[in-house]
Amino acid sequence: MKKNFYIVFQLVILKFIFLSSFIWAQNENTITIIGRELIGRVENGEMIREVIGDVVLTQGNVVITCDRAIQYIERNDAKLMGNVIVRQDTLTIKTDEGFYFGNSRRAYSNKGVILDDKKVILTARIGEYFFNEQYADFEENVKLVDAASTLTSERLIYYRRLDKAVAIDNVKIIDAENEITADSLIHYRNEKMTYGFDNIKIKNFRNNTWIFGDRITDDRNKNYSLIDLNPLLVQIDSVKTKVGDSIIVTIDSLIIKSNKMESFRDTTNRFIATDSVLIVRGNFASRNDYTIYFRDKDKIITNKKDGNFEPPILWFENSQLSGDSITIFLKESKIDEIFINRNALLVSENILFPKRFDQISGSRIVLRFYDGKLSATEVFENVLSIYFLYEGPDPNGAIKASAKDAIIEILDGRVDKVKLYGNPNSEFFPEILVRNKEKEFTLPRFQYFGSRPTREYLIQINKKEKNIIE
């Protein structure tokens, strides 16, 4: 008798469960589940339905298939197990095990998730998707792949309607030419716009260039990038030098520091640094307010900005060059020519006699190099010069000269010949008139600028990039 009562009681309970699920099914927000085998029970006062084999869960346009599901009827939730596949329109989510929450219309898994919406493929160990809002929140070993690039991070929020991805922690994005890392990044797929923040590092595979900073805006449609917070550029080159019959290969680097940097990856492939620009490369350095670097042409232009008192300055070995505009031409990673235009001035310091500066000024100055070493200096229009003479190691007076044009030939690092053209005039001053009166032997345009930037200084102020610079 007791046994029959128990069976009847179970049948009543099961009937109540299925009836309850039928009543819930009348609500469009309620999830419905079907399968080959249904088992109903009550656990801790909660109605549960377990569905086994060919399981199909439906809520509106969300359809989920799996091997087994446990439905918590009153909560309107379900635990999904085995070959879980979630579909909504063009969206597909796959995992081995997860949960679906009907009231909030979201799916969750911490067993490895793959999301494919025909535009991107998104994978991670943990994933949550919100169907009403149409966005995904993925964590741990996140990877987003589309036709143009691959993005990895520790957390990523993907907004499908906006085609927007927000990546956080250990962010890296790789495309055909660049690798970008950052602490966080916002990427708009349709507009091809990327915004990066903090500890940014951009490596260009084609020209071995690294760009660092703490804020970047990258516009792929315009092939344009802006770094306007702590930017730094490092380009690493191999330099070949012939010594006798041997070729010696050394590593050299171009380092540019400024307050703002812009990269134009168009036909000109140019790079612009603005405001407090510092440049170091081998034995030359520069300080200026505006630099254009044409990467394909190996040409660097520094210009004086309107209203600035200080012109662009270039140091080469023990010489200082200044003018309204300086253009540097490189050849095989070595300096080939330097053009100084308008208000050109060249000052050379004697290390043994620091108060004696050889000086030459003109409208334009051209420095020509051979195998990275200065071979000639050409000065054009309104040439004025002052040179200090030496007899052996001892000072021996000075010469003031003027002409329309001048050519100075250099041999083994020393002045070999000086040729003056167009009304040349020169005056010799014996040592007795020069000693302790060196300040009187300066040109009207003479300025000696200190604070020559060095590689060591740039390493010091950019400790995060020390390994790359070194």
C-alpha positions in Angstrom: 0.0 0.0 0.0 2.8 2.4 0.9 4.6 1.5 -2.4 1.5 2.3 -4.4 1.1 5.6 -2.6 4.8 6.5 -3.3 4.3 5.8 -7.0 1.2 7.9 -7.1 3.0 10.7 -5.3 5.8 10.6 -7.7 3.4 10.8 -10.7 1.7 13.8 -9.1 5.0 15.5 -8.6 6.1 14.8 -12.2 2.8 15.9 -13.5 3.2 19.1 -11.5 6.7 19.7 -12.8 5.7 19.2 -16.4 2.6 21.3 -16.0 4.6 24.0 -14.4 7.1 23.9 -17.3 4.2 24.1 -19.7 2.8 27.1 -17.9 6.2 28.7 -17.9 6.5 28.0 -21.5 3.6 30.2 -22.2 5.8 33.2 -21.2 8.0 34.3 -24.1 10.9 35.0 -21.7 10.9 31.4 -20.4 13.4 28.9 -21.8 12.0 25.6 -23.2 14.0 22.4 -23.4 13.4 19.2 -25.3 15.4 16.0 -25.6 15.2 12.3 -25.8 14.9 11.7 -22.1 13.3 13.9 -19.4 13.7 13.4 -15.7 11.9 15.6 -13.2 12.7 16.0 -9.5 12.7 18.4 -6.6 16.0 19.4 -4.9 16.0 21.6 -1.8 12.5 22.6 -2.6 13.5 23.7 -6.2 11.9 22.1 -9.3 14.5 20.7 -11.6 14.2 19.0 -15.0 17.1 17.0 -16.4 17.1 16.5 -20.2 19.4 13.9 -21.8 20.3 13.3 -25.4 19.8 15.6 -28.4 19.0 18.5 -26.2 17.5 21.7 -27.7 17.0 24.8 -25.6 15.1 27.7 -27.1 14.3 31.2 -26.0 13.2 33.6 -28.8 15.8 33.5 -31.5 18.4 31.9 -29.2 18.8 28.2 -29.9 21.2 26.0 -27.9 22.1 22.3 -28.5 24.0 20.0 -26.2 24.2 16.4 -24.9 22.7 17.1 -21.5 21.0 19.9 -19.6 19.7 20.6 -16.2 16.9 23.2 -16.1 16.1 25.1 -13.0 12.5 26.0 -13.8 11.7 28.7 -11.3 15.0 30.5 -11.9 14.6 30.1 -15.6 18.3 28.9 -15.9 19.9 25.9 -17.3 23.3 24.1 -16.9 24.6 22.9 -20.3 26.9 19.9 -20.7 28.7 18.2 -23.6 29.1 19.7 -27.1 27.4 22.9 -26.3 26.5 25.1 -29.3 24.7 28.4 -29.0 23.2 30.1 -32.0 21.6 33.5 -32.6 21.3 34.7 -36.2 24.9 34.7 -37.6 26.4 34.2 -34.1 27.7 30.8 -32.9 29.3 30.1 -29.5 30.8 26.7 -28.7 32.0 25.3 -25.3 32.2 22.0 -23.5 30.1 23.1 -20.5 28.3 26.3 -19.6 25.2 28.0 -18.2 22.3 29.9 -19.8 20.4 32.5 -17.8 17.0 33.0 -19.3 15.9 36.1 -17.4 19.0 38.1 -18.3 19.4 36.2 -21.7 23.1 35.5 -21.2 25.4 32.5 -21.6 28.5 31.8 -19.5 31.3 29.2 -19.5 34.7 28.8 -17.8 35.6 25.7 -19.7 36.9 27.3 -22.9 34.8 29.3 -25.3 34.8 30.0 -29.0 32.6 32.8 -30.5 32.2 33.2 -34.3 29.9 35.9 -35.7 31.2 35.7 -39.3 33.3 38.8 -38.7 35.6 37.8 -35.9 36.5 34.6 -34.1 36.9 35.2 -30.4 38.3 32.6 -28.0 39.1 32.5 -24.3 39.1 30.3 -21.2 36.2 32.2 -19.7 33.4 33.8 -21.7 30.1 35.5 -21.1 27.7 36.7 -23.8 24.7 39.0 -23.4 22.1 38.4 -26.1 19.9 41.4 -25.7 22.8 43.9 -25.6 24.8 41.8 -28.1 28.2 42.0 -26.4 30.7 39.5 -25.1 33.0 39.7 -22.1 35.9 37.2 -22.3 38.7 36.6 -19.9 42.1 34.7 -19.7 44.1 33.9 -22.8 41.7 35.9 -25.0 42.3 35.9 -28.8 40.3 37.9 -31.4 41.0 37.1 -35.1 39.6 38.9 -38.1 40.7 39.2 -41.7 43.3 41.9 -41.0 44.8 41.2 -37.6 45.1 39.1 -34.5 44.5 40.6 -31.0 45.3 38.9 -27.7 44.8 40.1 -24.1 43.7 38.9 -20.7 40.3 40.5 -21.0 38.3 41.6 -23.9 34.8 43.1 -24.3 33.4 42.8 -27.8 30.4 45.0 -28.9 28.9 43.3 -32.0 26.6 46.2 -33.0 29.4 48.7 -32.8 32.1 46.3 -34.1 34.1 47.6 -31.1 36.6 45.7 -29.0 37.9 46.9 -25.6 41.0 44.9 -24.6 42.7 45.1 -21.2 46.0 43.7 -19.8 48.9 42.4 -21.9 47.3 43.6 -25.1 48.9 42.7 -28.4 47.6 43.2 -31.9 49.5 41.9 -34.9 48.9 42.6 -38.6 51.0 42.3 -41.8 53.4 45.1 -40.9 53.2 45.9 -37.2 53.0 44.4 -33.7 51.3 46.7 -31.1 51.4 46.0 -27.4 49.7 48.1 -24.7 48.1 48.0 -21.3 44.7 48.6 -22.8 43.3 49.2 -26.2 40.0 50.2 -27.9 39.5 49.0 -31.5 36.7 49.9 -34.0 36.7 47.3 -36.8 34.5 49.1 -39.3 36.3 52.5 -38.9 39.6 50.7 -38.5 40.4 53.0 -35.6 42.5 51.9 -32.7 43.2 53.8 -29.4 45.9 52.5 -27.1 46.8 53.5 -23.6 49.9 53.1 -21.4 53.1 51.1 -22.1 52.6 51.2 -25.8 55.1 49.5 -28.1 54.8 49.4 -31.9 57.2 47.2 -33.8 57.3 47.6 -37.6 58.6 44.4 -39.3 59.5 46.1 -42.6 62.0 48.7 -41.3 62.8 47.4 -37.9 61.4 50.4 -36.2 60.1 50.6 -32.6 57.8 53.3 -31.4 57.0 53.7 -27.7 54.5 55.9 -25.8 51.6 56.0 -23.4 48.8 57.1 -25.8 48.2 56.3 -29.5 45.5 56.9 -32.1 45.8 54.7 -35.2 43.7 55.3 -38.3 44.2 52.4 -40.7 42.0 54.0 -43.4 44.3 57.0 -43.6 47.5 55.0 -42.7 48.1 57.5 -39.9 49.2 57.2 -36.3 49.5 59.8 -33.6 51.4 59.3 -30.4 51.0 62.3 -28.1 52.1 61.1 -24.7 55.8 60.3 -24.0 56.6 59.2 -27.6 60.0 57.7 -28.5 61.2 56.1 -31.8 64.1 53.7 -32.1 65.2 52.4 -35.5 67.8 49.7 -35.4 70.1 49.4 -38.5 73.2 47.4 -39.4 76.0 49.5 -40.7 78.7 48.1 -43.0 82.2 49.5 -42.8 85.1 48.5 -45.0 88.4 48.1 -43.1 91.1 47.0 -45.5 89.8 44.0 -47.4 87.2 43.2 -44.7 83.7 44.3 -44.1 82.7 45.0 -40.5 79.0 45.0 -39.6 78.0 47.0 -36.6 74.6 47.8 -35.1 73.5 51.4 -35.0 70.3 53.0 -33.9 68.4 56.1 -34.7 66.6 57.5 -31.5 64.0 60.3 -31.7 62.3 61.7 -28.6 59.6 64.4 -28.7 56.3 65.5 -27.1 54.3 64.5 -30.2 54.9 62.0 -33.0 52.9 61.3 -36.2 53.4 58.5 -38.6 52.1 58.7 -42.2 52.3 55.3 -43.9 51.3 56.6 -47.4 53.5 56.9 -50.5 55.8 59.3 -48.6 56.1 57.0 -45.6 57.1 59.9 -43.4 57.4 60.4 -39.6 57.0 63.7 -37.9 58.2 64.6 -34.5 57.1 67.9 -32.9 58.0 69.9 -29.8 61.2 69.4 -27.8 62.7 67.0 -30.3 65.9 65.1 -29.4 67.7 63.0 -32.0 70.7 60.7 -31.5 72.3 58.5 -34.2 75.9 57.3 -33.9 78.2 60.4 -33.7 75.5 63.0 -34.5 72.7 64.4 -32.5 70.1 67.1 -32.9 67.8 69.3 -30.8 64.9 71.0 -32.5 61.1 71.6 -32.5 60.1 70.0 -35.8 61.5 66.9 -37.6 60.4 65.1 -40.6 61.9 61.6 -41.2 61.3 60.1 -44.7 61.9 56.4 -43.9 62.0 55.1 -47.5 64.3 58.0 -48.7 66.6 57.9 -45.6 66.1 61.7 -45.3 65.7 63.7 -42.1 64.5 67.4 -42.2 64.5 69.7 -39.2 62.8 73.1 -39.4 62.6 76.2 -37.3 59.0 76.8 -36.3 57.6 80.3 -36.6 58.2 82.4 -33.6 60.9 80.2 -32.1 64.1 81.9 -31.0 66.3 78.8 -31.1 66.9 77.3 -34.6 67.3 73.5 -35.1 70.8 72.4 -34.0 72.8 69.5 -35.2 76.0 68.2 -33.6 78.5 66.0 -35.5 81.6 64.9 -33.7 83.0 68.1 -32.3 81.1 70.4 -34.6 77.8 72.3 -34.1 75.6 73.2 -37.0 72.5 75.5 -36.9 70.2 77.1 -39.4 66.5 77.7 -40.1 66.3 74.3 -41.8 68.7 71.3 -41.7 68.4 68.3 -44.1 70.3 65.1 -43.5 70.7 62.5 -46.2 71.6 58.9 -45.2 73.2 56.3 -47.5 73.5 52.7 -46.4 72.7 53.8 -42.8 75.5 56.4 -42.8 75.4 60.2 -43.2 76.0 61.1 -46.9 75.1 64.9 -47.0 73.9 67.6 -44.7 72.2 70.8 -46.1 71.8 73.8 -43.8 69.5 76.5 -45.3 69.1 80.1 -44.3 71.2 81.6 -41.5 73.6 78.7 -41.7 76.3 78.5 -39.0 79.0 75.9 -38.4 81.0 76.0 -35.1 83.8 73.5 -34.3 85.2 73.3 -30.8 88.9 72.6 -30.0 89.0 70.1 -27.1 92.4 71.2 -26.0 91.5 74.9 -26.2 87.8 75.1 -25.3 87.5 78.9 -25.7 88.6 78.7 -29.4 85.8 78.0 -31.8 86.3 77.7 -35.5 83.3 79.3 -37.2 81.8 79.8 -40.6 78.5 81.3 -41.6 76.6 81.9 -44.8 73.2 81.7 -46.4 73.7 77.9 -47.0 76.2 75.3 -45.9 76.6 71.8 -47.4 78.6 69.1 -45.7 79.6 66.1 -47.9 80.7 62.8 -46.4 82.5 59.8 -47.7 82.0 56.5 -46.0 80.5 58.3 -43.0 83.4 60.8 -42.6 83.4 64.5 -43.5 85.2 65.1 -46.7 84.2 68.7 -47.7 82.3 71.7 -46.5 80.7 74.1 -49.0 79.4 77.5 -48.0 77.3 79.8 -50.2 76.5 83.6 -50.1 77.9 86.1 -47.6 80.6 83.8 -46.3 82.2 84.9 -43.0 84.7 82.7 -41.1 87.1 82.7 -38.2 89.8 80.0 -37.9 92.3 79.5 -35.2 95.8 78.4 -36.2 98.2 76.1 -34.5 101.9 75.3 -34.8 102.1 71.7 -33.7 100.2 71.5 -30.4 100.5 75.3 -29.7 98.1 78.0 -30.7 99.4 80.4 -33.3 96.9 83.2 -34.0 93.7 83.3 -36.0 92.4 84.3 -39.5 89.2 86.2 -40.2 88.0 85.8 -43.8 85.0 86.7 -46.0 83.9 85.8 -49.5 80.8 85.1 -51.6 81.3 81.3 -51.6 83.8 79.0 -50.0 84.9 75.3 -50.2 86.8 73.6 -47.4 88.4 70.2 -48.2 88.9 67.8 -45.3 91.6 65.1 -45.2 92.0 62.6 -42.4 89.8 64.8 -40.2 91.8 68.0 -40.7 91.4 71.0 -43.0 93.4 70.4 -46.1 92.5 73.2 -48.4 90.4 76.4 -48.2 89.1 78.0 -51.4 87.4 81.3 -51.4 85.4 82.6 -54.3 84.0 86.1 -55.2 85.8 89.0 -53.6 87.7 87.0 -51.1 89.3 88.9 -48.2 91.3 87.5 -45.2 93.1 89.0 -42.2 95.7 87.3 -40.0 95.8 88.1 -36.2 99.0 87.0 -34.4 98.8 85.0 -31.2 99.6 88.0 -29.0 96.3 89.7 -30.2 94.3 86.5 -29.7 95.4 85.1 -26.4 92.8 85.7 -23.6 90.7 87.7 -26.1 89.0 84.7 -27.7 85.5 86.2 -27.1 86.4 89.0 -29.6 86.8 86.4 -32.3 83.2 85.4 -32.9 81.0 86.0 -35.8 77.9 88.2 -35.6 75.7 85.1 -35.8 77.7 83.1 -33.3 75.9 81.0 -30.8 77.2 78.0 -28.9 74.3 75.8 -27.7 74.8 73.4 -24.9 72.7 70.4 -23.8 73.8 68.1 -26.6 71.5 65.0 -26.3 73.3 61.7 -25.8 72.3 58.1 -26.1 73.0 57.6 -22.4 70.6 60.5 -21.6 67.8 59.0 -23.7 68.3 55.7 -22.0 68.1 57.3 -18.6 64.8 59.1 -19.3 63.3 56.0 -21.1 64.2 53.3 -18.6 61.3 51.1 -19.8 62.8 50.9 -23.3 66.4 50.5 -22.1 66.8 47.0 -23.5 65.6 48.0 -27.0 67.8 51.1 -27.1 70.8 49.2 -26.0 
